[in-house]
Amino acid sequence: MESASQDINLNSPNKGLLSDAMTDVPVDSVASGRTSVPEGLTLAEEEELRSELAKVEEEIGTLRQVLAAKERHCGELKRKLGLTPLDGLKQNLSKSWHDVQVSNAYLSASSTLEDWNEKLTQSEAYKKTQETLSQAGQKTSAALSNVGSVISRKLGDMRNSATFKSFEDRVGTIKSRVVGSRENSTDGLHSPSGAGDKPPQDNAPF
C-alpha cells in the first residue's frame, strides 16, 4: 500500500509545479523591480539629482510656512490700521492697472491703435466718406429750409385768396352781431321800467 501511494504521488500531475514556477522566474526581474536609471544618467548622477530634489522640496515647504506666517502678520497689521478687504482689492486693482499701462504689450497696442487711427483718418476712403456725409447734411438742411419757405408761401397765398377773405368777413360779421346783441341786453338790464318813475304808493291805513 505504501509503494502504491508513493507511485501515485510521483505520477501526480502537480509534481514539480512549484519548483518549475520558481525556476521560470529570472533572477534579473527582482532587480528590475526597483526604479531604473534614466537613459544618459549614471547611478551616481541619479542619486545626486534625487538628493537635490529632496532639498528643493524641503525649501519649498519652509517657504510656504514663512509665507503663511507673513500673510497672518500682514492681516493683523491691516486690521490694526482699519483697512478692509475692499481697500486691499482697490489697491491691488490700481496696481494691476498701473502695471498693465506701463507694460510693453499695452504700450505696443496703444501705439498700434494710434497708427491705425492716423492711417484711417488720412485714407482716401475716410475722406470721401466724410465729404459725402457733409454734403448729405447740407442737402438735408437746404431741403428743410425749402420746405419751410414753401409752407410759409402757401399760407400767405391762402390768406390772400378770395375764399379765405370771404370766410374772414363772415367771421367778422358774426362777431359783430354777437357783440351787438350782448351790448343791447346789457343796456336793457341797466335801464329801469316806466313804472319805476312813479312814486311809491302810501299803503298806510287810515
MINU-266632 format. One record per residue (C-alpha): x, y, z; residue number from 1. Coordinates in Angstrom, 2 decimals, decimal comma, padded with zeros to 5 digits. Each point is the difference from the previous one (the first is absolute). Layout:
<rs>
      px      py      pz seq
       X       Y       Z NUM
...
</rs>
This chain:
<rs>
      px      py      pz seq
  000,00  000,00  000,00   1
  002,80  002,43  000,80   2
  001,72 -000,71 -003,31   3
 -003,27  000,65 -001,85   4
 -000,48  003,34  001,72   5
  003,55  000,98 -000,84   6
 -000,62 -000,88 -003,66   7
 -003,14  002,15  000,01   8
  001,87  002,95  001,52   9
  002,84 -000,37 -002,46  10
 -002,38 -000,23 -002,94  11
 -002,19  002,92  001,18  12
 -000,47  002,77 -002,58  13
  000,88  002,63  002,65  14
  003,41 -001,52  000,49  15
  002,73  002,60 -000,35  16
 -002,45  002,89 -000,68  17
  001,41  002,23  002,74  18
  003,58 -000,71 -000,91  19
 -000,67  000,68 -003,68  20
 -001,68  003,31  000,86  21
  002,94  001,06  002,08  22
  002,49 -000,93 -002,64  23
 -001,97  001,87 -002,72  24
  000,45  003,37  001,82  25
  003,21  001,62 -001,20  26
  002,41  001,33  002,55  27
  000,20  003,46 -001,70  28
 -003,71  000,65  000,50  29
  000,53  000,51  003,71  30
  002,49  002,73 -000,64  31
 -002,12  001,53 -002,72  32
 -002,80  000,57  002,51  33
  001,92  003,04  001,24  34
 -000,13  003,33 -001,88  35
  002,17 -000,21 -003,02  36
  002,59  002,67 -000,66  37
 -001,08  002,45 -002,76  38
  001,92 -000,28 -003,20  39
  003,09  002,20 -000,14  40
  000,41  000,10  003,79  41
  002,29 -002,02  002,14  42
 -001,02 -001,35  003,35  43
  002,08  002,64  001,80  44
 -001,63  002,80 -002,01  45
 -003,45 -001,35  000,81  46
  000,78 -000,08  003,70  47
  001,30  003,57 -000,15  48
 -003,14  001,23 -001,78  49
 -002,27 -001,76  002,45  50
  001,86  001,60  002,90  51
 -000,31  003,44 -001,58  52
 -003,74 -000,60 -000,64  53
 -000,54 -000,85  003,64  54
  001,77  003,19  001,08  55
 -002,07  002,15 -002,38  56
 -003,26 -001,55  001,22  57
  001,06  000,64  003,57  58
  000,80  003,63 -000,81  59
 -003,40  000,39 -001,70  60
 -001,74 -001,28  003,14  61
  001,99  002,41  002,15  62
 -000,83  002,94 -002,28  63
 -003,68 -000,89  000,12  64
  000,07  000,11  003,77  65
  001,83  003,33 -000,04  66
 -002,50  001,40 -002,53  67
 -002,96 -001,12  002,13  68
  001,54  001,70  003,05  69
  000,62  003,20 -002,00  70
 -003,59  000,01 -001,26  71
 -001,34 -000,36  003,54  72
  002,23  002,85  001,18  73
 -001,13  002,13 -002,95  74
 -003,66 -000,66  000,84  75
  000,58  001,05  003,61  76
  001,66  003,25 -001,09  77
 -002,87  000,80 -002,37  78
 -002,53 -000,72  002,73  79
  001,78  002,37  002,40  80
  000,13  002,70 -002,68  81
 -003,71 -000,43 -000,74  82
  000,54 -001,11 -003,59  83
 -002,79 -002,15 -001,41  84
  000,30 -002,69 -002,67  85
 -001,72  002,42 -002,40  86
  002,83  002,50  000,46  87
  002,50 -002,71 -000,76  88
 -001,94 -001,00 -003,09  89
 -000,06  003,60 -001,24  90
  003,73  000,33  000,61  91
  000,70 -003,24 -001,84  92
 -002,18  001,02 -002,94  93
  001,66  003,41 -000,19  94
  003,45 -001,57  000,10  95
 -000,99 -002,60 -002,60  96
 -001,36  002,69 -002,33  97
  003,16  002,04  000,45  98
  002,07 -003,06 -000,81  99
 -002,08 -000,58 -003,11 100
  000,40  003,61 -001,15 101
  003,77 -000,09  000,30 102
  000,31 -003,48 -001,50 103
  001,58 -000,40 -003,40 104
 -003,08 -001,76 -001,36 105
 -002,29  002,91  000,95 106
  002,36  002,63 -001,38 107
  000,40 -001,96 -003,21 108
 -003,77 -000,41 -000,37 109
 -000,60  003,73  000,65 110
  002,62  000,93 -002,57 111
 -001,54 -002,38 -002,51 112
 -003,48  001,45  000,54 113
  001,30  003,53 -000,43 114
  001,70 -000,99 -003,24 115
 -003,21 -001,63 -001,24 116
 -002,02  003,09  000,91 117
  002,41  002,29 -001,80 118
  000,05 -002,21 -003,07 119
 -003,80 -000,23  000,02 120
 -000,57  003,74  000,28 121
  002,56  000,68 -002,72 122
 -001,40 -002,61 -002,39 123
 -001,88  001,03 -003,13 124
 -002,99 -002,19  000,89 125
 -000,41  001,77  003,35 126
  000,26  003,44 -001,62 127
 -002,55 -000,92 -002,67 128
 -002,39 -001,36  002,62 129
  000,35  003,13  002,14 130
 -000,54  002,22 -003,05 131
 -003,08 -002,01 -001,01 132
 -001,50  000,29  003,47 133
  000,67  003,74  000,04 134
 -001,69  000,46 -003,36 135
 -002,95 -002,10  001,12 136
 -000,39  002,18  003,10 137
  000,10  003,18 -002,07 138
 -002,59 -001,37 -002,43 139
 -002,26 -000,99  002,88 140
  000,22  003,49  001,52 141
 -000,73  001,60 -003,36 142
 -002,97 -002,30 -000,56 143
 -001,46  000,83  003,43 144
  000,50  003,69 -000,65 145
 -001,77 -000,31 -003,34 146
 -002,89 -001,84  001,61 147
 -000,38  002,77  002,58 148
  000,02  002,66 -002,72 149
 -002,60 -001,88 -002,03 150
 -002,29 -000,38  003,02 151
  000,31  003,71  000,85 152
 -000,74  000,97 -003,60 153
 -003,00 -002,32 -000,15 154
 -001,40  001,48  003,22 155
  000,45  003,51 -001,39 156
 -001,73 -000,92 -003,25 157
 -002,85 -001,60  001,90 158
 -000,55  003,11  002,14 159
 -000,04  002,18 -003,09 160
 -002,46 -002,24 -001,82 161
 -003,62  001,05 -000,54 162
 -001,32 -003,00  001,89 163
  002,01  000,79  003,12 164
 -001,00  003,69 -000,16 165
 -003,66 -000,94 -000,36 166
  000,28 -002,34  002,96 167
  001,77  002,72  002,00 168
 -002,78  002,50 -000,84 169
 -002,66 -002,46  001,11 170
  001,79 -000,58  003,27 171
  000,27  003,75  000,53 172
 -003,72  000,44 -000,69 173
 -000,97 -002,73  002,42 174
  002,31  001,47  002,62 175
 -001,50  003,49 -000,38 176
 -003,53 -001,40  000,30 177
  000,85 -001,88  003,15 178
  001,67  003,04  001,54 179
 -002,96  002,22 -000,96 180
 -002,59 -002,35  001,51 181
  002,00 -000,13  003,23 182
  000,10  003,80  000,20 183
 -003,75  000,25 -000,56 184
 -000,76 -002,54  002,70 185
  002,27  001,85  002,41 186
 -001,74  003,31 -000,70 187
 -003,40 -001,61  000,61 188
  001,10 -001,26  003,39 189
  001,31  003,37  001,19 190
 -003,00  002,17 -001,24 191
 -002,98 -000,03  002,53 192
 -003,59 -000,50 -001,20 193
 -002,48  002,87 -000,30 194
 -001,79 -001,03  003,16 195
  003,07  000,64  001,93 196
 -000,32  003,79 -000,55 197
 -003,23  000,09  002,00 198
  000,23  000,81  003,69 199
 -000,73 -002,87  002,30 200
 -003,57 -000,24  001,19 201
 -000,77  000,65  003,57 202
 -001,72 -003,10  001,26 203
 -000,21  001,18  003,58 204
 -003,46 -000,57  001,53 205
 -002,20  002,92  000,85 206
</rs>
